[in-house]
Each structure stands twice: as structure tokens, then as C-alpha cells.
Amino acid sequence: MSQSQTAQAQHLPVATRQVGRLAQSLMAMTLGLFIVGVVGFSHIDVIHNAAHDVRHSNAFPCH
Amino acid sequence: MSTFRSIVFSSVIAGFIVGLIVTAAQQFGTVPLILRAEVYEKAAEHRHEASAQPRAILVHDHADHDHGAEAWEPKDGLERNLYTAGANILTAIGFALLLCGFLAVRSGATGEPISWHEGLMWGLAGFAVFTIAPGLGLPPELPGVPAAPLLSRQIWWTIAVLATAAGLGLIVFRRSMPAAVAGVVLIMLPHLIGAPELEHVKTNVPSSLSHQFVVAVTLTSLVFWSLLGSLTSAAFAYFDRPASA
């Protein structure tokens, strides 16, 4: 009984850390996709012109 | 250090280095070809303007090209290259954040730090997902080569990327026969549907130049993803040490 309680106590924080890690990773990935989206895919002329050579060099759809 | 901060630190450092290296590589690889193609593009535009085309068609054409005549653009030379460097660094940081998110989840699940070599494998997966798969249907294109409407190509590009990433994920992490079959089918699916393309492509950009460009883009992209994968994982292993967690 006490053994399983100890096991539980050890497991809970790990599980919580895992969820926190997943949420933080997803946040970072969303930020990354947003940056790539703006640089590579925005239809705004000024952004297109500034990143023109990069869009072509990365084979992002351009023009 | 929190996971989010470790990911951001690693991605900014790796992205900055990779962005600079790739900018240098592009100066030898892709940029000279883009500049040569623009000579043909501008010559075609001049002929276009000189011909007796009605004004309305000319205006329409420009809107279609996303090249608003009034819109700001960097001056050729240093200014243009500085913006290219900036955009390369931002793109590298963006992709590094995405990649590092996967690395963090993976090392969290296994309890082991990701080695630079495993990071390189993740980088090569990024190369397959973001360059090879969309490039099969929509090969890297030079300025002055007409293509299907931009939005339709962006949508197909996104579908190809998502399907390839999901397919590779099924094959690598599920390790069962049905999942492997589903993964391969998923990777093939966007290509069976087919990328949007024009029926008739009229361009005066030589096809040899376009072919050189495909090779240059693919090689610089291979350098980009190999470096990004290994550097991001090495940086993340450093910042995500258990002592500082």
C-alpha cells in the first residue's frame, strides 16, 4: 500500500512535467510556423519583395 | 531553464548561424541564377509594355504577379542581400523552433538527450518534408516563369508538407505493417491528386537555367536542413541539461 503510494507520488510530478513540456513545445512550434508563414507565404507586397530571393531559394510558391 | 526558453535559445542560436551560412551558400548557388532570370523577366515585361496591349490587361497582369508597381522593394546590391540574410535567418529560426519542439517532446518521452546525429536525422526528415515532397509537384521556380495562381500552389504545398510529415511519422514511430502502408499512401496522395499547373507555360527563361536552379535550391536546402538539425539538437541538449531544468 505504502509502496504504491510512493510510486504514485513519484509518478505524478513526472506526468505533470511531461504535459508542461508538451504544451511548451507546441507553443514554440506554433511560433515557428507563424514566423515561416509570414516570411515565406504572406501576400503583403512589401514582405514579398523583402523576402523575394529567400522564397525562390527555398522553393516556396512565389509570384 | 523552462523547456520553452531552452527551445527558443537553441533555435535562435542555431537559426542565426544556419541563416548566415545559407545566405553565403545562396550567393554562389541560387542568387546568381535568380538575377540572370530577372534579366529575361524584365526584357519580357518591356516587350509587353511596348506592345499595343490595352492598359487594363497590363494592370491586371501586375496585380496577378503580386509585384505592385508602387510597392517598396529593396535596392539591388547590398540592401537586397541584407534583406535576404534577414529573411534567411528568420526562416531558419522559424524552422528551428518547429524542429526543436519535436526534439523536446522526443527527449521528454525517452528521458535521453537528443544527440547531434539524431538531430541530423530529424533535419533530413525536414529536408524530405519541406523540400523534396513539395518540390516534386512544384519544382523550384525562377522569376519570369509563369505558374498557376499563387494561393492554389500555397495550398497544395501545405497539403504535401502535412501529408509527408504525417506519413513519415507513421512509418518511423508506429513500426507496424498497416501503419507503414498507410504512411506510404499518405506520402503519395498529394502527388496522385497533382499540383496545380498551367496548361501552357510561355517563358523566355532558358530551361537549362531552370534546371540549374532546381539543383542549386535542392543542394542549398540540404545544407540548410543538415546544419539546422544537428546544430539545433546540439544547442538544445546543452540548454536542456537536467541540472538547469
HADDOCK unambig.tbl for C-alpha pairs under 7 A between the chains (distance, minus, plus):
assign (segid A and resid 18 and name CA) (segid B and resid 108 and name CA) 6.62 0.50 0.50
assign (segid A and resid 21 and name CA) (segid B and resid 3 and name CA) 6.05 0.50 0.50
assign (segid A and resid 21 and name CA) (segid B and resid 105 and name CA) 6.83 0.50 0.50
assign (segid A and resid 22 and name CA) (segid B and resid 105 and name CA) 5.93 0.50 0.50
assign (segid A and resid 24 and name CA) (segid B and resid 3 and name CA) 6.33 0.50 0.50
assign (segid A and resid 24 and name CA) (segid B and resid 4 and name CA) 5.10 0.50 0.50
assign (segid A and resid 25 and name CA) (segid B and resid 4 and name CA) 6.34 0.50 0.50
assign (segid A and resid 25 and name CA) (segid B and resid 101 and name CA) 4.39 0.50 0.50
assign (segid A and resid 25 and name CA) (segid B and resid 104 and name CA) 6.46 0.50 0.50
assign (segid A and resid 25 and name CA) (segid B and resid 105 and name CA) 6.72 0.50 0.50
assign (segid A and resid 26 and name CA) (segid B and resid 101 and name CA) 6.41 0.50 0.50
assign (segid A and resid 28 and name CA) (segid B and resid 4 and name CA) 6.42 0.50 0.50
assign (segid A and resid 28 and name CA) (segid B and resid 7 and name CA) 6.99 0.50 0.50
assign (segid A and resid 28 and name CA) (segid B and resid 97 and name CA) 5.67 0.50 0.50
assign (segid A and resid 28 and name CA) (segid B and resid 98 and name CA) 6.76 0.50 0.50
assign (segid A and resid 28 and name CA) (segid B and resid 101 and name CA) 6.19 0.50 0.50
assign (segid A and resid 29 and name CA) (segid B and resid 97 and name CA) 5.43 0.50 0.50
assign (segid A and resid 29 and name CA) (segid B and resid 98 and name CA) 4.16 0.50 0.50
assign (segid A and resid 29 and name CA) (segid B and resid 101 and name CA) 5.52 0.50 0.50
assign (segid A and resid 32 and name CA) (segid B and resid 94 and name CA) 3.81 0.50 0.50
assign (segid A and resid 32 and name CA) (segid B and resid 95 and name CA) 5.88 0.50 0.50
assign (segid A and resid 32 and name CA) (segid B and resid 97 and name CA) 4.88 0.50 0.50
assign (segid A and resid 32 and name CA) (segid B and resid 98 and name CA) 5.31 0.50 0.50
assign (segid A and resid 33 and name CA) (segid B and resid 94 and name CA) 6.17 0.50 0.50
assign (segid A and resid 33 and name CA) (segid B and resid 98 and name CA) 6.75 0.50 0.50
assign (segid A and resid 35 and name CA) (segid B and resid 90 and name CA) 6.87 0.50 0.50
assign (segid A and resid 35 and name CA) (segid B and resid 91 and name CA) 6.86 0.50 0.50
assign (segid A and resid 35 and name CA) (segid B and resid 94 and name CA) 5.26 0.50 0.50
assign (segid A and resid 36 and name CA) (segid B and resid 91 and name CA) 5.33 0.50 0.50
assign (segid A and resid 36 and name CA) (segid B and resid 94 and name CA) 5.33 0.50 0.50
assign (segid A and resid 36 and name CA) (segid B and resid 95 and name CA) 6.90 0.50 0.50
assign (segid A and resid 39 and name CA) (segid B and resid 87 and name CA) 6.47 0.50 0.50
assign (segid A and resid 39 and name CA) (segid B and resid 91 and name CA) 6.69 0.50 0.50
assign (segid A and resid 45 and name CA) (segid B and resid 66 and name CA) 6.50 0.50 0.50
assign (segid A and resid 45 and name CA) (segid B and resid 67 and name CA) 6.77 0.50 0.50
assign (segid A and resid 45 and name CA) (segid B and resid 68 and name CA) 6.74 0.50 0.50
assign (segid A and resid 45 and name CA) (segid B and resid 71 and name CA) 6.16 0.50 0.50
assign (segid A and resid 46 and name CA) (segid B and resid 71 and name CA) 6.19 0.50 0.50
assign (segid A and resid 46 and name CA) (segid B and resid 72 and name CA) 5.79 0.50 0.50
assign (segid A and resid 46 and name CA) (segid B and resid 73 and name CA) 6.55 0.50 0.50
assign (segid A and resid 49 and name CA) (segid B and resid 73 and name CA) 5.17 0.50 0.50
assign (segid A and resid 50 and name CA) (segid B and resid 73 and name CA) 6.20 0.50 0.50
assign (segid A and resid 50 and name CA) (segid B and resid 74 and name CA) 6.26 0.50 0.50
assign (segid A and resid 50 and name CA) (segid B and resid 83 and name CA) 5.69 0.50 0.50
assign (segid A and resid 51 and name CA) (segid B and resid 83 and name CA) 6.61 0.50 0.50
assign (segid A and resid 51 and name CA) (segid B and resid 84 and name CA) 5.88 0.50 0.50
assign (segid A and resid 51 and name CA) (segid B and resid 87 and name CA) 5.59 0.50 0.50
assign (segid A and resid 53 and name CA) (segid B and resid 31 and name CA) 6.87 0.50 0.50
assign (segid A and resid 53 and name CA) (segid B and resid 84 and name CA) 6.29 0.50 0.50
assign (segid A and resid 54 and name CA) (segid B and resid 84 and name CA) 5.91 0.50 0.50
assign (segid A and resid 54 and name CA) (segid B and resid 87 and name CA) 6.55 0.50 0.50
assign (segid A and resid 54 and name CA) (segid B and resid 88 and name CA) 6.27 0.50 0.50
assign (segid A and resid 56 and name CA) (segid B and resid 140 and name CA) 6.80 0.50 0.50
assign (segid A and resid 56 and name CA) (segid B and resid 141 and name CA) 6.56 0.50 0.50
assign (segid A and resid 56 and name CA) (segid B and resid 142 and name CA) 6.68 0.50 0.50
assign (segid A and resid 57 and name CA) (segid B and resid 30 and name CA) 5.96 0.50 0.50
assign (segid A and resid 57 and name CA) (segid B and resid 217 and name CA) 5.53 0.50 0.50
assign (segid A and resid 58 and name CA) (segid B and resid 217 and name CA) 6.45 0.50 0.50
assign (segid A and resid 58 and name CA) (segid B and resid 221 and name CA) 6.86 0.50 0.50
assign (segid A and resid 59 and name CA) (segid B and resid 140 and name CA) 4.41 0.50 0.50
assign (segid A and resid 59 and name CA) (segid B and resid 141 and name CA) 6.70 0.50 0.50
assign (segid A and resid 61 and name CA) (segid B and resid 150 and name CA) 6.57 0.50 0.50
assign (segid A and resid 61 and name CA) (segid B and resid 153 and name CA) 6.15 0.50 0.50
assign (segid A and resid 61 and name CA) (segid B and resid 154 and name CA) 5.86 0.50 0.50
assign (segid A and resid 62 and name CA) (segid B and resid 150 and name CA) 6.59 0.50 0.50
assign (segid A and resid 63 and name CA) (segid B and resid 65 and name CA) 5.11 0.50 0.50
assign (segid A and resid 63 and name CA) (segid B and resid 66 and name CA) 5.78 0.50 0.50
assign (segid A and resid 63 and name CA) (segid B and resid 150 and name CA) 6.44 0.50 0.50
